[in-house]
């Protein structure tokens, strides 16, 4: 869900970004290491504006990037496993700070695990009696905590200990050392006790949340959450979490990668698969007009005929719209945006408007003043 900001902060984001910046701190084992008394030279991790940073709902890891750290002060080049920038459980907190008129607002953009340090360098100058370090630099690659969940695979076939989707998802996340934070109003569902989890913990969580029409997400504090699917269908501008007026460019596309029939089964039961299809010929996607295009899905969580039929109908709504229209927007930084948010966007020059669910976005590296790119799944408003 969009990060709440006061009106003054939103105005500052729109009017001027000259005082904006990214600020990065480091932590290890629950303790902040930079800034800290152990490294008095640094009020924050000394990053450059280079690097890249992206968010994408379709990936197992939804947020990742690389940044460059450099200074002529005390070296932060990692040489021991417990150094602040080493890739052995160390994490980075990335914030976007917007400032205007003597005020500033710090917007958390997430907690990330250091995945790799591909390169580092230290330079020295030699004087007659000594060698003095004159500078250093480190490249740091980072990923969100989905990497931690995915790496914590099951040690063997594992059975649920609860019949609640949310309780089970919380338990599985806790087994990987990740907490959970569910959106208000999220409706739970029951799961059959006969199912067994195999191998991949993140896949199991994804299947559990799919039973309540959600995808897994990650909060800005690094907790597992749920992103509601298909919020854009039937949405109006008044429903939007974020409004973008005056975007730089606005492009859309259409794809025929849609389905008009769904077969939903439970391969671990003797239940007859449920079928849902579009048969109304006033719809261009009907079976008679487009031809039969079948999407198949299976889940052991659907242990009754009624659950299978409801899942088939819900899935049909999604896959009959999937890829129908994508909207690409280049606009001002919106560090308050979250994956899954409902976004209304308008191009002031052409007058085109669209509303869609935020599927991916990419800041301009760590240049806080550059334009960001946003990709929405939704529709153009005519």
NURODREN-992826 format. One record per residue (C-alpha): x, y, z; residue in three letters. Coordinates in steps of 0.2 Angstrom, whole numbers. Layout:
// residues N
R      X      Y      Z  rest
R      X      Y      Z   ALA
...
This chain:
// residues 382
R      X      Y      Z  rest
R      0      0      0   UNK
R      6     18     -4   UNK
R     17     25     10   UNK
R      7     40     18   UNK
R     15     57     15   UNK
R      9     74     21   UNK
R      3     86      8   UNK
R     19     97     10   UNK
R     30     82      5   UNK
R     19     78    -10   UNK
R     20     96    -16   UNK
R     39     95    -13   UNK
R     41     79    -24   UNK
R     31     88    -38   UNK
R     39    105    -38   UNK
R     57    103    -34   UNK
R     69     88    -32   UNK
R     85     98    -30   UNK
R     86     94    -12   UNK
R     82     76    -14   UNK
R     94     62    -10   UNK
R     95     43     -7   UNK
R    102     39     10   UNK
R    108     21     14   UNK
R    112     14     31   UNK
R    119     -4     35   UNK
R    114    -16     48   UNK
R    120    -33     54   UNK
R    112    -45     66   UNK
R     98    -33     70   UNK
R    111    -19     75   UNK
R    115     -4     64   UNK
R    133     -3     59   UNK
R    133     12     48   UNK
R    131     25     55   UNK
R    138     20     72   UNK
R    151     24     84   UNK
R    162     10     76   UNK
R    163     20     60   UNK
R    163     39     66   UNK
R    168     45     49   UNK
R    151     41     41   UNK
R    134     48     44   UNK
R    128     36     31   UNK
R    135     23     19   UNK
R    144     35      6   UNK
R    136     30    -10   UNK
R    138     38    -27   UNK
R    124     42    -39   UNK
R    129     27    -50   UNK
R    121     10    -50   UNK
R    103      3    -53   UNK
R     88     -1    -43   UNK
R     72     -9    -49   UNK
R     55    -17    -43   UNK
R     46    -31    -52   UNK
R     31    -41    -45   UNK
R     34    -55    -58   UNK
R     50    -60    -51   UNK
R     54    -72    -36   UNK
R     65    -58    -30   UNK
R     54    -42    -32   UNK
R     67    -29    -28   UNK
R     86    -29    -33   UNK
R    100    -18    -38   UNK
R    118    -13    -36   UNK
R    126      3    -29   UNK
R    143     10    -28   UNK
R    151     15    -12   UNK
R    167     26    -12   UNK
R    176     38     -1   UNK
R    194     44      4   UNK
R    190     41     23   UNK
R    191     25     33   UNK
R    189     10     21   UNK
R    173      0     21   UNK
R    180    -13      9   UNK
R    174    -30     16   UNK
R    188    -42     21   UNK
R    180    -51     35   UNK
R    164    -61     35   UNK
R    156    -49     48   UNK
R    161    -32     40   UNK
R    147    -20     37   UNK
R    147    -23     18   UNK
R    150    -41     17   UNK
R    137    -53     10   UNK
R    134    -64     24   UNK
R    118    -58     31   UNK
R    122    -40     31   UNK
R    108    -28     26   UNK
R    105    -11     19   UNK
R     91      1     23   UNK
R     88     12      8   UNK
R     78     29     11   UNK
R     73     43     -1   UNK
R     74     60      7   UNK
R     65     75      0   UNK
R     68     92      6   UNK
R     60    109      2   UNK
R     59    126     12   UNK
R     69    120     27   UNK
R     58    104     29   UNK
R     63     87     25   UNK
R     54     70     24   UNK
R     63     53     25   UNK
R     54     39     15   UNK
R     59     21     18   UNK
R     61     11      2   UNK
R     65     -5      9   UNK
R     77    -17     18   UNK
R     89    -27      7   UNK
R    101    -41      9   UNK
R    118    -39      2   UNK
R    119    -53    -10   UNK
R    137    -51    -18   UNK
R    152    -39    -18   UNK
R    157    -41    -36   UNK
R    172    -29    -35   UNK
R    182    -17    -24   UNK
R    197     -7    -25   UNK
R    209      2    -13   UNK
R    222     15    -19   UNK
R    237     21    -10   UNK
R    250     34    -11   UNK
R    268     31     -6   UNK
R    278     43      4   UNK
R    296     42      9   UNK
R    292     34     26   UNK
R    275     26     24   UNK
R    261     20     12   UNK
R    244     30     14   UNK
R    227     24      8   UNK
R    220     38     -3   UNK
R    204     31     -8   UNK
R    193     15    -10   UNK
R    177      9    -18   UNK
R    165     -5    -17   UNK
R    152    -12    -28   UNK
R    137    -20    -18   UNK
R    123    -30    -26   UNK
R    108    -31    -16   UNK
R     91    -41    -16   UNK
R     75    -40     -5   UNK
R     71    -53      8   UNK
R     62    -65     -4   UNK
R     80    -71     -7   UNK
R     81    -77     11   UNK
R     64    -86     10   UNK
R     68    -94     -7   UNK
R     85   -100      0   UNK
R     77   -108     16   UNK
R     70   -123      6   UNK
R     61   -137     16   UNK
R     72   -151     22   UNK
R     59   -164     17   UNK
R     41   -165     14   UNK
R     32   -154     26   UNK
R     14   -154     32   UNK
R      4   -139     37   UNK
R      1   -136     56   UNK
R    -14   -125     53   UNK
R    -30   -124     42   UNK
R    -28   -105     40   UNK
R    -19    -98     24   UNK
R    -13    -83     33   UNK
R     -7    -93     48   UNK
R      2   -105     37   UNK
R     10    -91     27   UNK
R     16    -83     43   UNK
R     23    -99     49   UNK
R     33   -103     33   UNK
R     40    -85     32   UNK
R     45    -86     51   UNK
R     54   -102     47   UNK
R     65    -92     35   UNK
R     67    -78     48   UNK
R     55    -66     40   UNK
R     40    -58     49   UNK
R     23    -54     41   UNK
R     12    -39     40   UNK
R     -5    -43     32   UNK
R    -16    -28     25   UNK
R    -31    -23     34   UNK
R    -47    -32     29   UNK
R    -38    -46     21   UNK
R    -50    -61     21   UNK
R    -42    -78     26   UNK
R    -47    -95     20   UNK
R    -46   -113     25   UNK
R    -34   -126     18   UNK
R    -35   -145     18   UNK
R    -24   -154     31   UNK
R    -19   -167     18   UNK
R     -8   -156      8   UNK
R     11   -157      9   UNK
R     24   -144      5   UNK
R     39   -149     -6   UNK
R     56   -141     -8   UNK
R     53   -123    -11   UNK
R     46   -112      3   UNK
R     43    -97     -7   UNK
R     33   -107    -20   UNK
R     22   -114     -5   UNK
R     19    -96      1   UNK
R     14    -91    -16   UNK
R      2   -105    -18   UNK
R     -6   -102     -1   UNK
R     -9    -83     -5   UNK
R    -16    -87    -22   UNK
R    -30    -96    -13   UNK
R    -36    -79     -7   UNK
R    -32    -71    -24   UNK
R    -16    -62    -19   UNK
R      2    -62    -23   UNK
R     17    -61    -10   UNK
R     24    -44     -7   UNK
R     37    -36      4   UNK
R     34    -21     15   UNK
R     46     -7     17   UNK
R     51    -14     34   UNK
R     56    -31     26   UNK
R     40    -41     31   UNK
R     31    -53     20   UNK
R     14    -46     15   UNK
R      0    -49      2   UNK
R     -4    -40    -14   UNK
R    -22    -41    -20   UNK
R    -23    -46    -38   UNK
R    -33    -37    -52   UNK
R    -38    -22    -42   UNK
R    -38    -12    -58   UNK
R    -53    -21    -66   UNK
R    -67     -9    -65   UNK
R    -57      4    -56   UNK
R    -60     23    -58   UNK
R    -48     37    -55   UNK
R    -56     40    -38   UNK
R    -50     23    -33   UNK
R    -32     27    -36   UNK
R    -19     26    -23   UNK
R     -7     37    -33   UNK
R    -11     51    -45   UNK
R      2     56    -58   UNK
R     -2     71    -68   UNK
R     10     79    -81   UNK
R     20     63    -85   UNK
R     34     64    -98   UNK
R     29     50   -109   UNK
R     14     38   -110   UNK
R     14     23   -120   UNK
R      2      8   -121   UNK
R      1     -8   -130   UNK
R    -11    -23   -133   UNK
R     -8    -42   -133   UNK
R    -18    -56   -139   UNK
R    -10    -67   -125   UNK
R    -27    -70   -117   UNK
R    -38    -85   -112   UNK
R    -57    -87   -113   UNK
R    -58   -104   -104   UNK
R    -50   -111    -88   UNK
R    -49   -129    -82   UNK
R    -45   -129    -63   UNK
R    -41   -146    -55   UNK
R    -34   -154    -39   UNK
R    -22   -167    -44   UNK
R    -21   -175    -27   UNK
R    -40   -178    -26   UNK
R    -53   -187    -35   UNK
R    -63   -171    -39   UNK
R    -69   -167    -56   UNK
R    -60   -152    -63   UNK
R    -70   -136    -64   UNK
R    -72   -127    -80   UNK
R    -76   -109    -83   UNK
R    -77   -100   -100   UNK
R    -83    -85   -109   UNK
R    -99    -90   -119   UNK
R   -107    -73   -121   UNK
R   -105    -68   -140   UNK
R   -107    -50   -136   UNK
R    -89    -51   -129   UNK
R    -75    -51   -142   UNK
R    -66    -64   -131   UNK
R    -80    -77   -132   UNK
R    -76    -95   -137   UNK
R    -86    -93   -153   UNK
R    -78    -77   -158   UNK
R    -60    -79   -153   UNK
R    -59    -98   -153   UNK
R    -56   -109   -138   UNK
R    -40   -104   -128   UNK
R    -38   -114   -113   UNK
R    -28   -110    -97   UNK
R    -25   -124    -85   UNK
R    -21   -123    -66   UNK
R    -20   -135    -52   UNK
R    -20   -133    -33   UNK
R    -21   -145    -19   UNK
R    -29   -131     -8   UNK
R    -45   -132    -18   UNK
R    -52   -148     -9   UNK
R    -71   -146    -13   UNK
R    -80   -144    -30   UNK
R    -86   -127    -24   UNK
R    -69   -121    -21   UNK
R    -63   -127    -38   UNK
R    -77   -118    -47   UNK
R    -74   -102    -38   UNK
R    -56   -103    -42   UNK
R    -60   -106    -60   UNK
R    -71    -91    -61   UNK
R    -58    -80    -52   UNK
R    -44    -86    -63   UNK
R    -54    -83    -79   UNK
R    -57    -65    -74   UNK
R    -38    -63    -73   UNK
R    -32    -72    -88   UNK
R    -45    -65    -99   UNK
R    -38    -48    -96   UNK
R    -20    -53    -94   UNK
R     -9    -43   -106   UNK
R    -24    -34   -113   UNK
R    -16    -18   -111   UNK
R      0    -12   -103   UNK
R      4      6    -99   UNK
R     22     13    -98   UNK
R     24     30    -89   UNK
R     40     40    -87   UNK
R     37     53    -73   UNK
R     43     61    -57   UNK
R     50     51    -43   UNK
R     36     43    -32   UNK
R     46     35    -18   UNK
R     29     32     -9   UNK
R     23     20    -22   UNK
R     22      1    -19   UNK
R     20    -13    -31   UNK
R      2    -17    -32   UNK
R     -4      1    -30   UNK
R    -18      7    -41   UNK
R    -11     22    -51   UNK
R    -20     35    -61   UNK
R     -9     43    -74   UNK
R    -12     57    -87   UNK
R     -1     65   -100   UNK
R     -5     84   -100   UNK
R      1     86   -118   UNK
R    -10     73   -126   UNK
R    -23     72   -113   UNK
R    -22     53   -112   UNK
R    -27     45    -96   UNK
R    -25     27    -89   UNK
R    -28     18    -73   UNK
R    -19      2    -69   UNK
R    -10     -8    -55   UNK
R      9     -5    -53   UNK
R     18    -21    -59   UNK
R     36    -14    -60   UNK
R     45      2    -58   UNK
R     63      8    -59   UNK
R     71     24    -52   UNK
R     85     33    -61   UNK
R     99     23    -52   UNK
R    103     33    -36   UNK
R    101     50    -44   UNK
R     87     56    -34   UNK
R     82     70    -47   UNK
R     80     59    -62   UNK
R     64     53    -70   UNK
R     57     36    -65   UNK
R     49     23    -76   UNK
R     33     14    -71   UNK
R     24     -1    -79   UNK
R      6     -3    -76   UNK
R     -7    -17    -80   UNK
R    -23     -8    -84   UNK
R    -34      1    -96   UNK
R    -33     18   -105   UNK
R    -48     29   -100   UNK
R    -56     36   -116   UNK
